Amino acid sequence: MVDIELYKAAGIDYDKGLERFMGNAELYREFLMKFLYDGSFEEFCAGAAMGDLAMAEKAVHTLKGTAGNLSMTRLFTAADATVNAIHDGKKDDDLQPFVDEVNEAYQVACDAVRSQL
C-alpha cells in the first residue's frame, strides 16, 4: 500500500507521477527505486564542492529532469533554482543556499522512496 501522504510531505506528487507512467504503479515504483541509484546528485555535490560549476550545472540539470519526470516537485523546484543561480553567475557562498536546498530536497525524497520499498 502506497502512503500518498508521506510522498506528499516529501514533495512528491504520487498521483501525477503515476499518471506519467500511464497508471502503471509497478513501473512507477521501479523508476522511483532506480532514482535512488542515479549518480546525478553525487556528481552535483562533487562539482559544487570542487568549484567545477560546469560539472555541477550539468549534473543538477540532469537531476532536475529526472525529478520532473518522477513528479518530485520539491526537488525539481530546488534543482531548477540552482540551474538558474549558476546561469546567473552565483558562486561559492552565494551558491551554497541553493546547494543546501537541493541536498535537503534530495534527502527527503530518497527517505520517502526508501520507506515505501
VOZADREN-30344 format. One record per residue (C-alpha): x, y, z; residue in one letter; residue number from 0. Coordinates in nm, 2 decimals. Layout:
{x=X&y=Y&z=Z&type=A&seq=NUM}
...
END
This chain:
{x=0.00&y=0.00&z=0.00&type=M&seq=0}
{x=0.14&y=0.34&z=-0.10&type=V&seq=1}
{x=0.15&y=0.61&z=0.16&type=D&seq=2}
{x=0.05&y=0.91&z=-0.06&type=I&seq=3}
{x=0.06&y=1.15&z=0.23&type=E&seq=4}
{x=0.42&y=1.05&z=0.31&type=L&seq=5}
{x=0.51&y=1.12&z=-0.06&type=Y&seq=6}
{x=0.32&y=1.45&z=-0.05&type=K&seq=7}
{x=0.51&y=1.56&z=0.27&type=A&seq=8}
{x=0.83&y=1.48&z=0.08&type=A&seq=9}
{x=0.73&y=1.69&z=-0.21&type=G&seq=10}
{x=0.64&y=1.40&z=-0.44&type=I&seq=11}
{x=0.31&y=1.42&z=-0.63&type=D&seq=12}
{x=0.24&y=1.05&z=-0.65&type=Y&seq=13}
{x=-0.08&y=1.08&z=-0.84&type=D&seq=14}
{x=0.08&y=1.30&z=-1.11&type=K&seq=15}
{x=0.38&y=1.06&z=-1.13&type=G&seq=16}
{x=0.15&y=0.76&z=-1.16&type=L&seq=17}
{x=-0.03&y=0.94&z=-1.44&type=E&seq=18}
{x=0.30&y=1.00&z=-1.62&type=R&seq=19}
{x=0.35&y=0.62&z=-1.61&type=F&seq=20}
{x=0.01&y=0.56&z=-1.76&type=M&seq=21}
{x=-0.13&y=0.43&z=-1.43&type=G&seq=22}
{x=0.13&y=0.15&z=-1.40&type=N&seq=23}
{x=0.21&y=0.16&z=-1.03&type=A&seq=24}
{x=0.47&y=-0.11&z=-1.05&type=E&seq=25}
{x=0.66&y=0.07&z=-1.33&type=L&seq=26}
{x=0.65&y=0.40&z=-1.14&type=Y&seq=27}
{x=0.77&y=0.22&z=-0.83&type=R&seq=28}
{x=1.06&y=0.07&z=-1.03&type=E&seq=29}
{x=1.17&y=0.41&z=-1.16&type=F&seq=30}
{x=1.14&y=0.56&z=-0.81&type=L&seq=31}
{x=1.37&y=0.28&z=-0.69&type=M&seq=32}
{x=1.62&y=0.34&z=-0.97&type=K&seq=33}
{x=1.63&y=0.71&z=-0.87&type=F&seq=34}
{x=1.80&y=0.60&z=-0.55&type=L&seq=35}
{x=2.10&y=0.48&z=-0.75&type=Y&seq=36}
{x=2.12&y=0.76&z=-1.00&type=D&seq=37}
{x=2.46&y=0.94&z=-0.97&type=G&seq=38}
{x=2.34&y=1.29&z=-1.07&type=S&seq=39}
{x=2.31&y=1.41&z=-0.71&type=F&seq=40}
{x=2.66&y=1.29&z=-0.61&type=E&seq=41}
{x=2.81&y=1.44&z=-0.93&type=E&seq=42}
{x=2.64&y=1.77&z=-0.85&type=F&seq=43}
{x=2.77&y=1.77&z=-0.49&type=C&seq=44}
{x=3.12&y=1.68&z=-0.61&type=A&seq=45}
{x=3.12&y=1.96&z=-0.88&type=G&seq=46}
{x=2.99&y=2.21&z=-0.63&type=A&seq=47}
{x=3.25&y=2.12&z=-0.37&type=A&seq=48}
{x=3.53&y=2.14&z=-0.62&type=M&seq=49}
{x=3.41&y=2.47&z=-0.76&type=G&seq=50}
{x=3.36&y=2.30&z=-1.10&type=D&seq=51}
{x=3.04&y=2.48&z=-1.19&type=L&seq=52}
{x=3.02&y=2.33&z=-1.54&type=A&seq=53}
{x=3.01&y=1.98&z=-1.38&type=M&seq=54}
{x=2.77&y=2.09&z=-1.11&type=A&seq=55}
{x=2.54&y=2.26&z=-1.36&type=E&seq=56}
{x=2.53&y=1.96&z=-1.59&type=K&seq=57}
{x=2.45&y=1.72&z=-1.30&type=A&seq=58}
{x=2.19&y=1.94&z=-1.14&type=V&seq=59}
{x=2.02&y=1.99&z=-1.48&type=H&seq=60}
{x=2.00&y=1.61&z=-1.52&type=T&seq=61}
{x=1.87&y=1.58&z=-1.16&type=L&seq=62}
{x=1.61&y=1.84&z=-1.24&type=K&seq=63}
{x=1.49&y=1.64&z=-1.54&type=G&seq=64}
{x=1.47&y=1.32&z=-1.35&type=T&seq=65}
{x=1.29&y=1.48&z=-1.06&type=A&seq=66}
{x=1.04&y=1.64&z=-1.30&type=G&seq=67}
{x=0.97&y=1.31&z=-1.47&type=N&seq=68}
{x=0.91&y=1.14&z=-1.14&type=L&seq=69}
{x=0.70&y=1.43&z=-1.01&type=S&seq=70}
{x=0.94&y=1.51&z=-0.73&type=M&seq=71}
{x=0.82&y=1.87&z=-0.73&type=T&seq=72}
{x=1.02&y=2.00&z=-0.43&type=R&seq=73}
{x=1.34&y=1.86&z=-0.57&type=L&seq=74}
{x=1.26&y=1.98&z=-0.92&type=F&seq=75}
{x=1.20&y=2.33&z=-0.79&type=T&seq=76}
{x=1.52&y=2.33&z=-0.59&type=A&seq=77}
{x=1.72&y=2.20&z=-0.89&type=A&seq=78}
{x=1.57&y=2.45&z=-1.12&type=D&seq=79}
{x=1.65&y=2.74&z=-0.89&type=A&seq=80}
{x=2.01&y=2.61&z=-0.87&type=T&seq=81}
{x=2.05&y=2.58&z=-1.25&type=V&seq=82}
{x=1.92&y=2.94&z=-1.28&type=N&seq=83}
{x=2.16&y=3.05&z=-1.00&type=A&seq=84}
{x=2.46&y=2.90&z=-1.18&type=I&seq=85}
{x=2.34&y=3.06&z=-1.51&type=H&seq=86}
{x=2.32&y=3.39&z=-1.32&type=D&seq=87}
{x=2.68&y=3.36&z=-1.22&type=G&seq=88}
{x=2.64&y=3.28&z=-0.85&type=K&seq=89}
{x=2.95&y=3.11&z=-0.70&type=K&seq=90}
{x=3.08&y=2.99&z=-0.37&type=D&seq=91}
{x=2.89&y=3.14&z=-0.07&type=D&seq=92}
{x=2.62&y=3.28&z=-0.29&type=D&seq=93}
{x=2.55&y=2.94&z=-0.44&type=L&seq=94}
{x=2.56&y=2.75&z=-0.11&type=Q&seq=95}
{x=2.20&y=2.80&z=-0.01&type=P&seq=96}
{x=2.09&y=2.65&z=-0.34&type=F&seq=97}
{x=2.32&y=2.35&z=-0.29&type=V&seq=98}
{x=2.18&y=2.31&z=0.06&type=D&seq=99}
{x=1.82&y=2.32&z=-0.07&type=E&seq=100}
{x=1.89&y=2.06&z=-0.33&type=V&seq=101}
{x=2.06&y=1.84&z=-0.07&type=N&seq=102}
{x=1.76&y=1.87&z=0.17&type=E&seq=103}
{x=1.50&y=1.81&z=-0.10&type=A&seq=104}
{x=1.70&y=1.51&z=-0.23&type=Y&seq=105}
{x=1.74&y=1.35&z=0.11&type=Q&seq=106}
{x=1.37&y=1.39&z=0.19&type=V&seq=107}
{x=1.26&y=1.24&z=-0.14&type=A&seq=108}
{x=1.50&y=0.95&z=-0.11&type=C&seq=109}
{x=1.39&y=0.88&z=0.25&type=D&seq=110}
{x=1.03&y=0.87&z=0.14&type=A&seq=111}
{x=1.10&y=0.64&z=-0.15&type=V&seq=112}
{x=1.31&y=0.41&z=0.07&type=R&seq=113}
{x=1.03&y=0.39&z=0.33&type=S&seq=114}
{x=0.79&y=0.26&z=0.06&type=Q&seq=115}
{x=1.01&y=-0.03&z=-0.05&type=L&seq=116}
END
